[in-house]
């Protein structure tokens, strides 16, 4: 066996079924030989993004490896690995490297060194003998602790070097789920039960711990309202009486209403990160935090108390301790549910003119509203793209099952949504996988639509085409006025057809639902579909201005 063969065999033993790649790596053929299906993307960035979407959709329980060639290949993957690092996603990146006698010689790019700031662990394999140990450690890192990408660089001469491989004793390490110190749990429960208006903020860690059921049980047992982070959207069913929605930059009024009156915020599986894309937590709140990694404690906010442990295990400890002490919470729960229902109704009523608008060009909120009412939410995952599609979709698409929405955005690689949904489709081929993007996002990643067609990954892409970079006239008023720097052109439906998919264009709001249904039917028949919707530039967003209606915004 050579080095590439050993890596492929170990990937198979670790349960890897797919290898995303572009354009060349010795690992591709070796993986194919052992039954791992290669998915050739059109860009190295796209290959890593597909692996990213797969890991998110499986809660990190299963992973795809991504491989690419040394030099410009892995250089092109940097942004995708940075995205996985920013969003804490366990992705295994396996670039080839310059031969050992050319390592570290300028200007040769050494990925294992350059990627350290954006990876959980980065290593270069310098001999075939070390491959099993390095791969064993890599998967241990991917499955345990704070999630994040791992990069293993293997020089080309190591990949082709023959060796008498001996790894019969290779044992795949399981995921660890440690409980918390019982005394810490008791102290947390005491503070939680003493709070007058507690709120739960559930993060992406709920997915990785597979704790959605425990989160629901805790909220119902103690009758505490639940909001999720941007990345945690769909961890709690948004049609539940205690659901407040996602606390993103654009959010429903319920988030700000209950954050404002909360005296305690219990963060479960969240790093409490501060970001332009995340709702800020007002001052004066006691923040309690349950996380798997000490690196997340007190990172951006002052934390009143933290408990370290697997989120699922700790929630079970909290339930066991708190439930006997909580008494009958049903009366408080009924009042809470009524208040949530009232604020939510006010919010939807205020935005309904945009959500149901008959204007032409079409209002993008109408697109989201039609999608929200059309799809089977028990078997659909939706994601946004960066910018306006994110802020227009998040508050109004209702996610009701775990992984029914894929939120992202601590860094924002434009165009990410399309390959994320390809990864989601690999993980859940029986689900409808939808990405909503704008002109600029399609320009960044649109050729990956051909990957979806060629590899039979039938996703549904909605392009909100307003022919501008939304909001950029405010950022660049002089350049926009003098040089139209914000203006974009292109027929994305025509591009999608040329790349092998089904495509349609809609210009009238009354045609939206039927066009969506036709596109969805094409995905059921194994063909990716793209719907180009001619929209207006919409600059009104639900940015937490409680009680302020969209009609009162300056346009």
C-alpha positions, 0 to 999 in steps of 0.5 A: 500500500502507498500513503494514499491507500492507507488514508483511504482505508482509514477514512473508510474505517471511520465511516466516511462515505464521500470525498469531495475534491477538485481537481487532483489528489492521489487520495481520490483514486485510492478512496474510489478503490475502497468504495468511497464516492468522489464528488468532484466540485468545480472549485476547491472552495465548493468542495469544502463547503459541501463537506461543511453542509454535510457535517451540519446536517448530520450534527457532526455524527458523520463527515465528508473529507475534502481533498485538493492539490497542493499550492493554488488548490489548497490556497483556494480552499482557505475561505471555506475552511475559515467559514467552518472555523468561524461557525464551529463545523467539524470538516476534515480537509486533506490537501496534498503538499509539496514533496518533503524536500520542497517543504518550507522553501519560498514561495511554496505554500505550506497549508499545515502552517498557513491554516493554523489560525482557521483550524482546530488542529493542523498537521503535516504528515512527514512519513507513511508510518505516522499516517494512522496515528495522525488520522486517529488524532484527527478524528478524535479532534473532530468528534470531541470538544469544541467543533471545528475543521481539521487539516491534514497536509500530506506531501505528494511523495508520502502519498505515493511511497510504498510501505508495509502498512500495519494498522490492524489495531486501529480503533476509531475513537467514539464521541465523549459526552461528559456530565457536569459536576453535580454541585455546579448543576445544583448551583445553576438550577438554584439560580434558574429557579430563582429567576423571575423572567428566565429565557433560554438561548439555544445554540448550534451545540444542541445539534452536535449533542443531539439534544433537541429533545432534551431542550424541548423537555426542559423548556416544557418542564420549567415553562421557559421561553426559548430563542435560538442563535443564528446557527441554532435555528431549528434546534427548537420548533418555532411553531411551539407556544414557547418559541421566540425565534432566532436571535439573529441580526434580523429577528421577530419582535418576540426576541427583543420583547423577552430579552428586554424583560429577562433577568436571566439568560441560560445559554445552552450550547452557545458561545455567546459570540458578539457579531453583526449578524447576532442579536446583542444581549442587553446589559444587566442580564445574568448569563448562565452558560452550558458548553462543552469547551472552556474556550467559550466561557466568558469570551464576549460577555461577562458570565455569571456562571458556567457549567462545562459538559456535554450539553445533552448530558447536562440538560438531563442533569438540570431536568432531574434536579429542577423538575421536582423543585419547580412545582406546577408551572402550567399557570405561568406557562399559559400566560407566557404562551399567550404573551408570545402569541400576542407579540408574534401576531403583532409582528406578523400583522405589521409585516403582512403588507410586505409578505403578501405584497402584489407589487412588481418587481416582486417584493422578496418577502413575498418569496419567503412567505410563499415558500413558507406556506408551500413546503413540507417542513417536516422534510425540508431544510432551507438556508439563506445566503449572506446579506439581504437574503439572510435578513429577509428569510430568517424572521419569517421562515418557520423551522419546525424540526431539527435541521429544518433550517441551516443558519450560518454567519459568524463569517460570511463567505458569499455563495455558501448556501448553494454548496451547503445544500448539496452537502445536506442533500448527500446527508438527507437525500429524501429531503427537499434542500433549498437555498435562497441567494441574491445576484452577487452570491450566484456570481461567487459560486454559480458554477457549482450548480453544474456539480449539483446536476452532474452528481445528481444532487437535486437541490432547489435554488431561489435567486432573488434577482434585483440586479444590484448589490443590495444596500451598497448605494449607502456604503458607496454613494459616490461610486454608485452615483458616478459609476453604477458600481452597485449594478449587476447583470446576468441571466441566472436562469439561462446559466442554470439551464446551460449547466444542466438543471431546470430553470424558470423566471418569475416576474409576477407575484401570483405566479410564484407558488406554481413555479416553486411547485414545478421546481420542487417536482423537478428535484423529486425527479433527480434534477436540480432546479433554479427559480430566478425571481425578479425582485425589487431592492428591499432595504427594510429589515426587522432589526429588533425595532419592537413596535416599529412597522416596516411602513415607518422605515425610511426607504 
